[in-house]
Amino acid sequence: INAEYGEAVVSTQSTGRRFIVMMDIFYDRNVKLIISSDVPLHDIICLQDADQKAKDELRMLMDDLKLTMEEAKSMSLFTGEDEVFSQKRALSRLTEMQCADYWDLPHNKHE
């Protein structure tokens, strides 16, 4: 599979989520992927922006619910940290997918 992506391919939530789901599927099935980009791999996924968005969303949620930081931490809320984690995982997988060991793996056809 050959795909071309410009800078900040996952700069919007919906695009980013679709890209990450695609990466997860490709990685799990040992799909060989070639990405042509004008920017380094780590710039394709904007982790700094995602981390800031997660913090901003947590603050807004806390304000809406009138929670303190301690109260928010004690609750199991989706704060955007899950999204940051999935973006970090996708970047890690993209990096691993460049290695010769990954390219030597046989394609795994899930049904």
Chimera marker file (.cmm) of the C-alpha trace (Angstrom):
<marker_set name="trace">
<marker id="1" x="0.000" y="0.000" z="0.000" r="1" g="1" b="0" radius="0.5"/>
<marker id="2" x="1.363" y="3.365" z="-0.928" r="1" g="1" b="0" radius="0.5"/>
<marker id="3" x="-0.017" y="6.575" z="0.581" r="1" g="1" b="0" radius="0.5"/>
<marker id="4" x="1.108" y="10.182" z="0.422" r="1" g="1" b="0" radius="0.5"/>
<marker id="5" x="0.541" y="12.470" z="3.394" r="1" g="1" b="0" radius="0.5"/>
<marker id="6" x="1.521" y="16.055" z="3.951" r="1" g="1" b="0" radius="0.5"/>
<marker id="7" x="2.402" y="17.732" z="7.196" r="1" g="1" b="0" radius="0.5"/>
<marker id="8" x="0.157" y="17.149" z="10.222" r="1" g="1" b="0" radius="0.5"/>
<marker id="9" x="-2.000" y="14.423" z="8.702" r="1" g="1" b="0" radius="0.5"/>
<marker id="10" x="-3.794" y="13.908" z="12.008" r="1" g="1" b="0" radius="0.5"/>
<marker id="11" x="-4.389" y="17.554" z="12.774" r="1" g="1" b="0" radius="0.5"/>
<marker id="12" x="-8.162" y="17.035" z="12.936" r="1" g="1" b="0" radius="0.5"/>
<marker id="13" x="-9.759" y="14.563" z="15.309" r="1" g="1" b="0" radius="0.5"/>
<marker id="14" x="-11.742" y="12.575" z="12.755" r="1" g="1" b="0" radius="0.5"/>
<marker id="15" x="-8.832" y="12.344" z="10.299" r="1" g="1" b="0" radius="0.5"/>
<marker id="16" x="-6.472" y="11.430" z="13.101" r="1" g="1" b="0" radius="0.5"/>
<marker id="17" x="-8.720" y="8.715" z="14.475" r="1" g="1" b="0" radius="0.5"/>
<marker id="18" x="-9.180" y="7.160" z="11.026" r="1" g="1" b="0" radius="0.5"/>
<marker id="19" x="-5.432" y="7.259" z="10.412" r="1" g="1" b="0" radius="0.5"/>
<marker id="20" x="-4.733" y="5.606" z="13.775" r="1" g="1" b="0" radius="0.5"/>
<marker id="21" x="-7.334" y="2.877" z="13.182" r="1" g="1" b="0" radius="0.5"/>
<marker id="22" x="-5.769" y="2.247" z="9.781" r="1" g="1" b="0" radius="0.5"/>
<marker id="23" x="-2.302" y="2.060" z="11.363" r="1" g="1" b="0" radius="0.5"/>
<marker id="24" x="-3.536" y="-0.373" z="14.038" r="1" g="1" b="0" radius="0.5"/>
<marker id="25" x="-5.064" y="-2.659" z="11.420" r="1" g="1" b="0" radius="0.5"/>
<marker id="26" x="-1.982" y="-2.533" z="9.191" r="1" g="1" b="0" radius="0.5"/>
<marker id="27" x="0.345" y="-3.173" z="12.114" r="1" g="1" b="0" radius="0.5"/>
<marker id="28" x="-1.697" y="-6.107" z="13.445" r="1" g="1" b="0" radius="0.5"/>
<marker id="29" x="-1.731" y="-7.693" z="9.980" r="1" g="1" b="0" radius="0.5"/>
<marker id="30" x="1.914" y="-6.947" z="9.150" r="1" g="1" b="0" radius="0.5"/>
<marker id="31" x="0.882" y="-4.873" z="6.145" r="1" g="1" b="0" radius="0.5"/>
<marker id="32" x="3.812" y="-3.196" z="4.465" r="1" g="1" b="0" radius="0.5"/>
<marker id="33" x="3.154" y="0.538" z="4.162" r="1" g="1" b="0" radius="0.5"/>
<marker id="34" x="5.122" y="3.191" z="2.337" r="1" g="1" b="0" radius="0.5"/>
<marker id="35" x="4.403" y="6.772" z="3.295" r="1" g="1" b="0" radius="0.5"/>
<marker id="36" x="5.853" y="9.617" z="1.273" r="1" g="1" b="0" radius="0.5"/>
<marker id="37" x="6.001" y="12.861" z="3.215" r="1" g="1" b="0" radius="0.5"/>
<marker id="38" x="7.716" y="16.221" z="3.006" r="1" g="1" b="0" radius="0.5"/>
<marker id="39" x="8.158" y="16.210" z="6.801" r="1" g="1" b="0" radius="0.5"/>
<marker id="40" x="9.798" y="13.804" z="9.258" r="1" g="1" b="0" radius="0.5"/>
<marker id="41" x="7.713" y="10.917" z="10.566" r="1" g="1" b="0" radius="0.5"/>
<marker id="42" x="7.272" y="12.484" z="14.009" r="1" g="1" b="0" radius="0.5"/>
<marker id="43" x="5.668" y="15.552" z="12.375" r="1" g="1" b="0" radius="0.5"/>
<marker id="44" x="2.928" y="13.487" z="10.717" r="1" g="1" b="0" radius="0.5"/>
<marker id="45" x="1.259" y="12.973" z="14.089" r="1" g="1" b="0" radius="0.5"/>
<marker id="46" x="1.050" y="16.190" z="16.130" r="1" g="1" b="0" radius="0.5"/>
<marker id="47" x="1.604" y="14.888" z="19.657" r="1" g="1" b="0" radius="0.5"/>
<marker id="48" x="2.200" y="18.293" z="21.206" r="1" g="1" b="0" radius="0.5"/>
<marker id="49" x="-1.085" y="19.641" z="19.830" r="1" g="1" b="0" radius="0.5"/>
<marker id="50" x="-2.935" y="16.509" z="20.939" r="1" g="1" b="0" radius="0.5"/>
<marker id="51" x="-1.491" y="16.723" z="24.440" r="1" g="1" b="0" radius="0.5"/>
<marker id="52" x="-2.524" y="20.367" z="24.755" r="1" g="1" b="0" radius="0.5"/>
<marker id="53" x="-6.011" y="19.574" z="23.415" r="1" g="1" b="0" radius="0.5"/>
<marker id="54" x="-6.371" y="16.792" z="25.990" r="1" g="1" b="0" radius="0.5"/>
<marker id="55" x="-5.416" y="19.193" z="28.783" r="1" g="1" b="0" radius="0.5"/>
<marker id="56" x="-7.797" y="21.863" z="27.484" r="1" g="1" b="0" radius="0.5"/>
<marker id="57" x="-10.655" y="19.360" z="27.210" r="1" g="1" b="0" radius="0.5"/>
<marker id="58" x="-10.021" y="18.174" z="30.767" r="1" g="1" b="0" radius="0.5"/>
<marker id="59" x="-10.100" y="21.740" z="32.065" r="1" g="1" b="0" radius="0.5"/>
<marker id="60" x="-13.372" y="22.443" z="30.230" r="1" g="1" b="0" radius="0.5"/>
<marker id="61" x="-14.907" y="19.240" z="31.565" r="1" g="1" b="0" radius="0.5"/>
<marker id="62" x="-13.796" y="20.045" z="35.091" r="1" g="1" b="0" radius="0.5"/>
<marker id="63" x="-15.279" y="23.542" z="34.764" r="1" g="1" b="0" radius="0.5"/>
<marker id="64" x="-18.568" y="22.179" z="33.422" r="1" g="1" b="0" radius="0.5"/>
<marker id="65" x="-18.842" y="19.655" z="36.237" r="1" g="1" b="0" radius="0.5"/>
<marker id="66" x="-17.356" y="22.011" z="38.839" r="1" g="1" b="0" radius="0.5"/>
<marker id="67" x="-14.698" y="19.465" z="39.790" r="1" g="1" b="0" radius="0.5"/>
<marker id="68" x="-11.376" y="19.966" z="41.499" r="1" g="1" b="0" radius="0.5"/>
<marker id="69" x="-8.273" y="18.317" z="40.029" r="1" g="1" b="0" radius="0.5"/>
<marker id="70" x="-8.323" y="15.724" z="42.827" r="1" g="1" b="0" radius="0.5"/>
<marker id="71" x="-11.971" y="14.867" z="42.100" r="1" g="1" b="0" radius="0.5"/>
<marker id="72" x="-11.317" y="14.584" z="38.380" r="1" g="1" b="0" radius="0.5"/>
<marker id="73" x="-8.300" y="12.316" z="38.915" r="1" g="1" b="0" radius="0.5"/>
<marker id="74" x="-10.325" y="9.986" z="41.137" r="1" g="1" b="0" radius="0.5"/>
<marker id="75" x="-12.972" y="9.506" z="38.425" r="1" g="1" b="0" radius="0.5"/>
<marker id="76" x="-12.465" y="7.337" z="35.372" r="1" g="1" b="0" radius="0.5"/>
<marker id="77" x="-13.260" y="10.005" z="32.800" r="1" g="1" b="0" radius="0.5"/>
<marker id="78" x="-12.233" y="10.062" z="29.180" r="1" g="1" b="0" radius="0.5"/>
<marker id="79" x="-10.025" y="13.115" z="29.287" r="1" g="1" b="0" radius="0.5"/>
<marker id="80" x="-8.312" y="12.928" z="25.923" r="1" g="1" b="0" radius="0.5"/>
<marker id="81" x="-5.337" y="11.114" z="27.414" r="1" g="1" b="0" radius="0.5"/>
<marker id="82" x="-6.555" y="7.960" z="25.653" r="1" g="1" b="0" radius="0.5"/>
<marker id="83" x="-6.321" y="9.798" z="22.362" r="1" g="1" b="0" radius="0.5"/>
<marker id="84" x="-2.802" y="11.022" z="23.135" r="1" g="1" b="0" radius="0.5"/>
<marker id="85" x="-1.819" y="7.449" z="24.042" r="1" g="1" b="0" radius="0.5"/>
<marker id="86" x="-3.224" y="6.093" z="20.774" r="1" g="1" b="0" radius="0.5"/>
<marker id="87" x="-1.324" y="8.755" z="18.819" r="1" g="1" b="0" radius="0.5"/>
<marker id="88" x="1.923" y="7.883" z="20.608" r="1" g="1" b="0" radius="0.5"/>
<marker id="89" x="1.278" y="4.199" z="19.892" r="1" g="1" b="0" radius="0.5"/>
<marker id="90" x="0.651" y="4.957" z="16.211" r="1" g="1" b="0" radius="0.5"/>
<marker id="91" x="3.911" y="6.903" z="15.974" r="1" g="1" b="0" radius="0.5"/>
<marker id="92" x="5.762" y="4.058" z="17.677" r="1" g="1" b="0" radius="0.5"/>
<marker id="93" x="4.213" y="1.549" z="15.292" r="1" g="1" b="0" radius="0.5"/>
<marker id="94" x="5.059" y="3.680" z="12.262" r="1" g="1" b="0" radius="0.5"/>
<marker id="95" x="8.649" y="3.759" z="13.481" r="1" g="1" b="0" radius="0.5"/>
<marker id="96" x="8.726" y="-0.006" z="14.007" r="1" g="1" b="0" radius="0.5"/>
<marker id="97" x="7.176" y="-0.579" z="10.586" r="1" g="1" b="0" radius="0.5"/>
<marker id="98" x="10.315" y="0.960" z="9.028" r="1" g="1" b="0" radius="0.5"/>
<marker id="99" x="12.583" y="-1.752" z="10.470" r="1" g="1" b="0" radius="0.5"/>
<marker id="100" x="13.861" y="-4.662" z="8.420" r="1" g="1" b="0" radius="0.5"/>
<marker id="101" x="12.508" y="-7.111" z="11.028" r="1" g="1" b="0" radius="0.5"/>
<marker id="102" x="8.975" y="-5.835" z="10.402" r="1" g="1" b="0" radius="0.5"/>
<marker id="103" x="9.401" y="-6.031" z="6.632" r="1" g="1" b="0" radius="0.5"/>
<marker id="104" x="10.562" y="-9.640" z="6.975" r="1" g="1" b="0" radius="0.5"/>
<marker id="105" x="7.336" y="-10.672" z="8.755" r="1" g="1" b="0" radius="0.5"/>
<marker id="106" x="4.783" y="-12.530" z="6.645" r="1" g="1" b="0" radius="0.5"/>
<marker id="107" x="1.500" y="-10.774" z="5.920" r="1" g="1" b="0" radius="0.5"/>
<marker id="108" x="-1.089" y="-11.861" z="8.515" r="1" g="1" b="0" radius="0.5"/>
<marker id="109" x="-4.535" y="-12.199" z="6.912" r="1" g="1" b="0" radius="0.5"/>
<marker id="110" x="-7.196" y="-11.728" z="9.596" r="1" g="1" b="0" radius="0.5"/>
<marker id="111" x="-10.641" y="-12.886" z="8.696" r="1" g="1" b="0" radius="0.5"/>
<link id1="1" id2="2" r="1" g="1" b="0" radius="0.2"/>
<link id1="2" id2="3" r="1" g="1" b="0" radius="0.2"/>
<link id1="3" id2="4" r="1" g="1" b="0" radius="0.2"/>
<link id1="4" id2="5" r="1" g="1" b="0" radius="0.2"/>
<link id1="5" id2="6" r="1" g="1" b="0" radius="0.2"/>
<link id1="6" id2="7" r="1" g="1" b="0" radius="0.2"/>
<link id1="7" id2="8" r="1" g="1" b="0" radius="0.2"/>
<link id1="8" id2="9" r="1" g="1" b="0" radius="0.2"/>
<link id1="9" id2="10" r="1" g="1" b="0" radius="0.2"/>
<link id1="10" id2="11" r="1" g="1" b="0" radius="0.2"/>
<link id1="11" id2="12" r="1" g="1" b="0" radius="0.2"/>
<link id1="12" id2="13" r="1" g="1" b="0" radius="0.2"/>
<link id1="13" id2="14" r="1" g="1" b="0" radius="0.2"/>
<link id1="14" id2="15" r="1" g="1" b="0" radius="0.2"/>
<link id1="15" id2="16" r="1" g="1" b="0" radius="0.2"/>
<link id1="16" id2="17" r="1" g="1" b="0" radius="0.2"/>
<link id1="17" id2="18" r="1" g="1" b="0" radius="0.2"/>
<link id1="18" id2="19" r="1" g="1" b="0" radius="0.2"/>
<link id1="19" id2="20" r="1" g="1" b="0" radius="0.2"/>
<link id1="20" id2="21" r="1" g="1" b="0" radius="0.2"/>
<link id1="21" id2="22" r="1" g="1" b="0" radius="0.2"/>
<link id1="22" id2="23" r="1" g="1" b="0" radius="0.2"/>
<link id1="23" id2="24" r="1" g="1" b="0" radius="0.2"/>
<link id1="24" id2="25" r="1" g="1" b="0" radius="0.2"/>
<link id1="25" id2="26" r="1" g="1" b="0" radius="0.2"/>
<link id1="26" id2="27" r="1" g="1" b="0" radius="0.2"/>
<link id1="27" id2="28" r="1" g="1" b="0" radius="0.2"/>
<link id1="28" id2="29" r="1" g="1" b="0" radius="0.2"/>
<link id1="29" id2="30" r="1" g="1" b="0" radius="0.2"/>
<link id1="30" id2="31" r="1" g="1" b="0" radius="0.2"/>
<link id1="31" id2="32" r="1" g="1" b="0" radius="0.2"/>
<link id1="32" id2="33" r="1" g="1" b="0" radius="0.2"/>
<link id1="33" id2="34" r="1" g="1" b="0" radius="0.2"/>
<link id1="34" id2="35" r="1" g="1" b="0" radius="0.2"/>
<link id1="35" id2="36" r="1" g="1" b="0" radius="0.2"/>
<link id1="36" id2="37" r="1" g="1" b="0" radius="0.2"/>
<link id1="37" id2="38" r="1" g="1" b="0" radius="0.2"/>
<link id1="38" id2="39" r="1" g="1" b="0" radius="0.2"/>
<link id1="39" id2="40" r="1" g="1" b="0" radius="0.2"/>
<link id1="40" id2="41" r="1" g="1" b="0" radius="0.2"/>
<link id1="41" id2="42" r="1" g="1" b="0" radius="0.2"/>
<link id1="42" id2="43" r="1" g="1" b="0" radius="0.2"/>
<link id1="43" id2="44" r="1" g="1" b="0" radius="0.2"/>
<link id1="44" id2="45" r="1" g="1" b="0" radius="0.2"/>
<link id1="45" id2="46" r="1" g="1" b="0" radius="0.2"/>
<link id1="46" id2="47" r="1" g="1" b="0" radius="0.2"/>
<link id1="47" id2="48" r="1" g="1" b="0" radius="0.2"/>
<link id1="48" id2="49" r="1" g="1" b="0" radius="0.2"/>
<link id1="49" id2="50" r="1" g="1" b="0" radius="0.2"/>
<link id1="50" id2="51" r="1" g="1" b="0" radius="0.2"/>
<link id1="51" id2="52" r="1" g="1" b="0" radius="0.2"/>
<link id1="52" id2="53" r="1" g="1" b="0" radius="0.2"/>
<link id1="53" id2="54" r="1" g="1" b="0" radius="0.2"/>
<link id1="54" id2="55" r="1" g="1" b="0" radius="0.2"/>
<link id1="55" id2="56" r="1" g="1" b="0" radius="0.2"/>
<link id1="56" id2="57" r="1" g="1" b="0" radius="0.2"/>
<link id1="57" id2="58" r="1" g="1" b="0" radius="0.2"/>
<link id1="58" id2="59" r="1" g="1" b="0" radius="0.2"/>
<link id1="59" id2="60" r="1" g="1" b="0" radius="0.2"/>
<link id1="60" id2="61" r="1" g="1" b="0" radius="0.2"/>
<link id1="61" id2="62" r="1" g="1" b="0" radius="0.2"/>
<link id1="62" id2="63" r="1" g="1" b="0" radius="0.2"/>
<link id1="63" id2="64" r="1" g="1" b="0" radius="0.2"/>
<link id1="64" id2="65" r="1" g="1" b="0" radius="0.2"/>
<link id1="65" id2="66" r="1" g="1" b="0" radius="0.2"/>
<link id1="66" id2="67" r="1" g="1" b="0" radius="0.2"/>
<link id1="67" id2="68" r="1" g="1" b="0" radius="0.2"/>
<link id1="68" id2="69" r="1" g="1" b="0" radius="0.2"/>
<link id1="69" id2="70" r="1" g="1" b="0" radius="0.2"/>
<link id1="70" id2="71" r="1" g="1" b="0" radius="0.2"/>
<link id1="71" id2="72" r="1" g="1" b="0" radius="0.2"/>
<link id1="72" id2="73" r="1" g="1" b="0" radius="0.2"/>
<link id1="73" id2="74" r="1" g="1" b="0" radius="0.2"/>
<link id1="74" id2="75" r="1" g="1" b="0" radius="0.2"/>
<link id1="75" id2="76" r="1" g="1" b="0" radius="0.2"/>
<link id1="76" id2="77" r="1" g="1" b="0" radius="0.2"/>
<link id1="77" id2="78" r="1" g="1" b="0" radius="0.2"/>
<link id1="78" id2="79" r="1" g="1" b="0" radius="0.2"/>
<link id1="79" id2="80" r="1" g="1" b="0" radius="0.2"/>
<link id1="80" id2="81" r="1" g="1" b="0" radius="0.2"/>
<link id1="81" id2="82" r="1" g="1" b="0" radius="0.2"/>
<link id1="82" id2="83" r="1" g="1" b="0" radius="0.2"/>
<link id1="83" id2="84" r="1" g="1" b="0" radius="0.2"/>
<link id1="84" id2="85" r="1" g="1" b="0" radius="0.2"/>
<link id1="85" id2="86" r="1" g="1" b="0" radius="0.2"/>
<link id1="86" id2="87" r="1" g="1" b="0" radius="0.2"/>
<link id1="87" id2="88" r="1" g="1" b="0" radius="0.2"/>
<link id1="88" id2="89" r="1" g="1" b="0" radius="0.2"/>
<link id1="89" id2="90" r="1" g="1" b="0" radius="0.2"/>
<link id1="90" id2="91" r="1" g="1" b="0" radius="0.2"/>
<link id1="91" id2="92" r="1" g="1" b="0" radius="0.2"/>
<link id1="92" id2="93" r="1" g="1" b="0" radius="0.2"/>
<link id1="93" id2="94" r="1" g="1" b="0" radius="0.2"/>
<link id1="94" id2="95" r="1" g="1" b="0" radius="0.2"/>
<link id1="95" id2="96" r="1" g="1" b="0" radius="0.2"/>
<link id1="96" id2="97" r="1" g="1" b="0" radius="0.2"/>
<link id1="97" id2="98" r="1" g="1" b="0" radius="0.2"/>
<link id1="98" id2="99" r="1" g="1" b="0" radius="0.2"/>
<link id1="99" id2="100" r="1" g="1" b="0" radius="0.2"/>
<link id1="100" id2="101" r="1" g="1" b="0" radius="0.2"/>
<link id1="101" id2="102" r="1" g="1" b="0" radius="0.2"/>
<link id1="102" id2="103" r="1" g="1" b="0" radius="0.2"/>
<link id1="103" id2="104" r="1" g="1" b="0" radius="0.2"/>
<link id1="104" id2="105" r="1" g="1" b="0" radius="0.2"/>
<link id1="105" id2="106" r="1" g="1" b="0" radius="0.2"/>
<link id1="106" id2="107" r="1" g="1" b="0" radius="0.2"/>
<link id1="107" id2="108" r="1" g="1" b="0" radius="0.2"/>
<link id1="108" id2="109" r="1" g="1" b="0" radius="0.2"/>
<link id1="109" id2="110" r="1" g="1" b="0" radius="0.2"/>
<link id1="110" id2="111" r="1" g="1" b="0" radius="0.2"/>
</marker_set>
